[in-house]
């Protein structure tokens, strides 16, 4: 019964019924400018679990930031019971630079649980795990596809975890992908600390897509309703289709370099041989069709106007088994 008591987090005490924004400070910019990470906490008077909504582990994944911002603006983070903690921009250093990596070139999502005296990214991870995560029961971490790769809205969970599957059912993103936890990720560190985390992927980097953002917000509301934490002032959207579970998928790669024309079948089910797009040269000499290698759902499409031979251009589900199986986030 965590929440009847005052919550002591980052040296501040928050009573039931209180809301507070706390600013985490881990390091300054090279300009000596302070960088603060706002941690927005809302507590109900009634006892209940603690839920974290976070985004921006990768500083260029703006769509996730927009989802957590929307959750705050729509006061979805004001719980009926328990506590909701929102961190819209975890990796504020990369967000300032609009880059995926830390200024030192490290990927924050590969250095968890971090260390007190490690690299800046590692220190960041360490403080997040030490100061925030011990308070959390459930979490949704919002991401977007790397670079120009646009993800259909999807939840990613480790296989063989019935509790997470139940939460993914509740969230009801259009797709749920089974993907193993990768060492060094926030998700892996959370699971080891018994935090039930859903990883949301949707849209692409340096982009805001309203439809994807809405799917993220609606899923968050459904999760809160399931946990009996959604304020009665909030309305749930009408019934959604059950999430489509995908356990096998593979990347379609460009067979040639050239200009890439995507035919926008993201989220659709296509049959083997369906033309997903074309690759052309800039001079009107060749045009090559990119065909679906098997029946499946298109869960990611590359929106780059120019591709090189071997670039991953489509991510397609493949329930029948395929050798080139790559399922982890941005492992392209
Ligand atoms: Zn990410």
Boltz pocket constraint, residues with backbone or C-beta under 6 A from the ligand:
constraints:
  - pocket:
      binder: B
      contacts: [[A, 57], [A, 58], [A, 61], [A, 142], [A, 143], [A, 144]]
      max_distance: 6.0
